[in-house]
Amino acid sequence: MNLRSIVCLTTAFLLTAAVSTTFAATESTATSTATIKTLRLRGDLDEARKLAEEQLDRSQASLSEQIALQIELARILDRIGLHQNTRPVAAALQHIETAALLGVDAGPESRAAVELALADYYYRAEMQGRAFPTAETHARRAIEMFQSTRDGHGEADAVHRLGLIEMQRSNLAAARRLFDRSKELDVAAGERVFFTGEYERHVGFVLYMSDDVAASVPYFERSLIARRAAGAIDASLFAAITRAAVLLELERRDDARPLLMQAVELAQQINSPVGQARTEIALGRLYAANGEIEAARQAFEATIGIAESVHLDATVRQARAALDAL
C-alpha cells in the first residue's frame, strides 16, 4: 500500500496513547492509572481494560479518579477498535460522555481532560464524515482550560490535536506551526519521550505529504526510536510499518525488510489483525520487487485472509490485484 493512502489511518492511532497530566489523583490511584497506561502502551489491552474497570468499581474512588478512569477506558476501547477495524467505537464515546457528566461537578483539570478526549474521538480519520469542526471546538476549549490551570503538557497535547486536524485538511504549513508549538510547550513543561515520538512522526507526515519523501525518513526513524524508548510496543508496530513503507517507496528494500519482519512479530504479539494485514501486503510488495514470487504469493494470500477477517475491504482488493499481477 502506498503510504499516501494510509496517512489518515496511521496518524490517528497514536492519539489515544498521549496522556496529559491533568488529574490531582491520590497516590494509589495515580499508580494504578500509570500501570493501566503502561499496559495500554504495551498492547496488553484486555489486561488494561480489566484493571481500569476494577479501579472504577472501588467505592472510594474520588470524582477526578473516576473521570480519569473513564477516559482511560475510552482510550483502551478505541485502541482495540484500531486493531480490530471496528472504529468508531461507540462504547469509547459512552465512557467519555460519562466522564463529561461527572465533570460538571469536577475541577477545571478534569473538565479540560474531557474536552481533550472529545477532541480525540471526533478527530478520528476513520470516522465517516470526519467531524473535524467538532474536534477543533473541543481542542480549543481544552487549550483554554489547560492554560488557565498552567498545565503545559495538557496544552501541548491539545495544540498537537489542532495540528493533526490541519494536517488532515491539507493545511500543511499551519499543521507544522502547530506541531512545532506543541513541542515547545512540551519541552517547557518537561519533555516526554512518547510525545517526542508523536512530534517526529507527524512532522514526518507533513514532509511526506509535501512530496519531500526523503526528508521525512529521519523523522519517521526518530519517531520509532522514541516509541520504543517509551515502551510503546503497540505504537511501535505502526511506526515500523510507516517507516518501512517510506523506505520501500524510495526503493530501499534491504532497509525496509527487517522493519517489516519486526512488525510481523509485534502484530502477532499484541493480536492486531490490522497491523498484520498492513505488514503482510507490504512484505508481498517487497518480495515481488525482489523477484521472490512464491514468497510474495504467500504474503498476498495471508493478507487476503487476515484482511477479510476484519473487513479491510480496500486491503483485500489491493492484495488480490497484486496477486493477479504476479
HUPE-V571224 format. One record per pair of residues at least 24 apart in sequence whose ideal C-beta (glycine too) atoms are under 8 Angstrom apart, sorted by the first residue. I is the first residue (numbers start at 1). J is the second residue. Records with the same first field share a line. If there is no record, write none. Layout:
# HUPE-V571224
I->J ; J
This chain:
# HUPE-V571224
1->245 ; 278 ; 281 ; 282 ; 315 ; 318
2->245 ; 249
3->208 ; 242 ; 245 ; 246 ; 249
4->208 ; 209
6->242 ; 245 ; 278
7->205 ; 208 ; 209
8->125 ; 126 ; 168
9->125 ; 126
10->205 ; 238 ; 241 ; 242
11->125 ; 164 ; 167 ; 168 ; 201 ; 202 ; 205
12->82 ; 123 ; 124 ; 125 ; 126 ; 164
13->79 ; 82 ; 235 ; 238
14->197 ; 198 ; 201 ; 235 ; 238
15->120 ; 123 ; 124 ; 161 ; 164
16->40 ; 75 ; 78 ; 79 ; 82 ; 120
17->41 ; 75 ; 79 ; 194 ; 232 ; 234 ; 235
18->157 ; 160 ; 194 ; 195 ; 198
20->112 ; 113 ; 116 ; 146 ; 151 ; 153 ; 154 ; 157 ; 158
21->151 ; 153 ; 154
22->68 ; 109 ; 110 ; 112 ; 113 ; 116 ; 146 ; 151 ; 154
23->64 ; 65 ; 67 ; 68 ; 109 ; 110 ; 113
24->64 ; 107 ; 109
25->62 ; 64 ; 65 ; 68
26->62 ; 65
29->55 ; 61 ; 62 ; 65 ; 68
33->65 ; 68 ; 69 ; 72
36->69 ; 72 ; 76
37->72
38->231
40->72 ; 75 ; 76 ; 79 ; 234
41->194 ; 230 ; 231 ; 232 ; 233 ; 234 ; 235
42->231 ; 232 ; 233 ; 234 ; 270
43->233 ; 234 ; 237 ; 266 ; 269 ; 270 ; 271 ; 272
44->270
45->76 ; 79 ; 80 ; 83 ; 234 ; 270
48->72 ; 76
49->73 ; 76 ; 77 ; 80
52->76
63->102 ; 105 ; 106 ; 110
64->106 ; 107 ; 109 ; 110
66->99 ; 102
67->99 ; 102 ; 103 ; 106 ; 110 ; 113 ; 114
68->110 ; 113
70->95 ; 96 ; 98 ; 99 ; 102
71->95 ; 96 ; 99 ; 113 ; 114 ; 117
74->99 ; 117 ; 121
75->117 ; 120
78->120 ; 121 ; 124
79->234
82->274
83->270 ; 271 ; 272 ; 273 ; 274 ; 275
84->273 ; 274 ; 310
85->273 ; 274 ; 310 ; 311 ; 312
86->310
87->124 ; 126 ; 127
88->121 ; 124 ; 126 ; 127
92->121
93->121
96->121
108->145 ; 148 ; 149
109->149 ; 151 ; 154
111->145
112->141 ; 142 ; 145 ; 146 ; 149 ; 151 ; 154 ; 158
113->142 ; 154
115->139 ; 141 ; 142 ; 145 ; 158
116->142 ; 154 ; 157 ; 158 ; 161
119->158 ; 161
120->161
123->161 ; 164 ; 165 ; 168
125->168
130->168
132->165 ; 168 ; 169
135->161 ; 165
136->162 ; 165
139->165
151->189
152->185 ; 186 ; 188 ; 189 ; 190
153->185 ; 186 ; 189 ; 190 ; 192 ; 195
155->185 ; 189
156->182 ; 183 ; 185 ; 186 ; 189 ; 195
157->182 ; 195
159->185
160->195 ; 198 ; 199 ; 202
163->202
164->202
167->202 ; 205 ; 206 ; 209
170->209
172->206 ; 209 ; 210
175->202 ; 206
176->203 ; 206
179->203 ; 206
193->226 ; 229 ; 230
194->226 ; 227 ; 230 ; 232 ; 235
196->222 ; 226
197->222 ; 223 ; 224 ; 225 ; 226 ; 227 ; 230 ; 232 ; 235 ; 239
198->223
200->226
201->239 ; 242
204->242
208->246
213->246 ; 249 ; 250
214->250
216->246
217->243 ; 246 ; 247 ; 250
220->246
233->266 ; 269 ; 270
234->270 ; 272
236->266
237->263 ; 266 ; 267 ; 270 ; 272 ; 275
238->275 ; 278
240->266
241->275 ; 278 ; 279 ; 282
244->282
245->282
248->282 ; 285 ; 286 ; 289
251->289
253->286 ; 289 ; 290
256->282 ; 286
257->286
260->286
273->306 ; 307 ; 309 ; 310
274->310 ; 312
276->302 ; 306
277->303 ; 306 ; 307 ; 310 ; 312 ; 315
278->315
280->306 ; 319
281->307 ; 315 ; 318 ; 319 ; 322
284->319 ; 322 ; 323
285->322
288->322 ; 325 ; 326
293->326
296->322 ; 326
297->323 ; 326
300->326
